[in-house]
Amino acid sequence: MDFSQTAKSEQNDQQAAQDHRSVSEYQDTAYNSQSFAPQRPRPERGFLRRMMTSGKPFSFSQTTDSITIYGLDDLAPSEMAEGERGSKPMYWTETQLIGESLSGWSQVYVLIAGIANVCLMGLLPLFYVICLIGLFLGKGGVVFGWNDGWSDIFLGTAFFAVLPCLLISGHFKLVDSGHYYLAPFLQSKRVFEMNRTTGMVTLFKRNKSYFTHPFIEFDCVLLSSPTRQGFLNYSLTLIHRYSNYSVGVPLDSLLGPNAMVDEYLRFWNMVQRYMDISQPLPDIMILEDARKRDPTTIAYDKEHNRNPRYWRDMTEEEYAQKLKMLKTEQKSIPATGKPIDIFKGPNTANPVKKKKK
């Protein structure tokens, strides 16, 4: 036997085994809109429960291709390419959707890094320009001015201002690109986690699990509260149906408080589709690389001959134009599909046909 062919065959087998291991495996607890046990009725609601669910309820439904544009335009194809080259983990993958918030110390760190960038990009260059003008226009000439104290100003500013700002700004850029890690007390706090492979939703407090329940046991409610200016701030929250927790899972941390109501409904459509293992992953750029590791999505993309780099190979202008087109098109179609009665079981709504990419 040819040893080169044997080695090549072994290499292919190892690669195939590695590819197989990278594909997610669903657990029995995963949410499947086509197969689930009918949910028990909601318990009688007390005062706290009525207050927490006093907003606009979003029902479970058959999902569509509808996606929210709000927030997606913050991630450009070039930034996605940088993420692929680096080791910075994504907050949304084929297995987990993670919500995080800044800790108190990390907020201070971000503020200091912002001040350092402002100094480097604006204040310090302006200061040096003014100093140079004064040095050249001085009565004694440049040499006299330099020896008369200007050298101390230049060197002192460089040592006590420019160098610290460069170190802080450089450290922040390394951290932001995933090449360097923050100290534990500076790291962000995990707020919640939604797991597609297990079907579980977890809320964290102080980076420790506060509760974990199946996705289908949560009610999605859009809460609203007026601002001092008279506008409405929205909060999209998952509230566990069978418990009396005083808090819910704050999905609005991913969308913000000032989007249109339909955008929250489209986001809820995306979340349902993400958690539903009978459906492919939502077709958005941040999840495009993850599609090759999700079983349902692999089969769907193969059947529809989807371009695996549909989003990522776009230019910035093409991506912006595509999102603009989607925003216009989605104004005339429902944000989600027909409701599912989770208390009766699956097949209580007609399936929605998927369109090809």
Buried (B, 14 or more C-beta within 10 A) or exposed (E): EEEEEEEEEEEEEEEEEEEEEEEBEBEEEBBBBEEBEEBEEEEEEEEEBEEBBEBBEBBBBBBBBBBBBBEBEEBBBEEBEBBEEEEBEBEBBBBBBBBBBBBEBBEEBEEBBEBBBEBBEEEBEEBBEEBEEEBEEBEEEEEEBBEEEBEEBBEEBEEEBBEEBBEBBEBBEEBEBBEEEBEEEBBBBBBBBBBBBBBBBBBBEEEEEEBEBBBBBBBBBBBEEEEEEEEEEBBBBBBBBEEEBEEBBBBBBBBBBEBEEBBBBBBBBBBBBBBBBBBBBBBBBBBBBBBBBBBBBBEBBEEEEBEEEBBBEBEEEEBBEBBEEBBEEBEEEBBBBBEBBBEEEBEBBEBBEBEEE
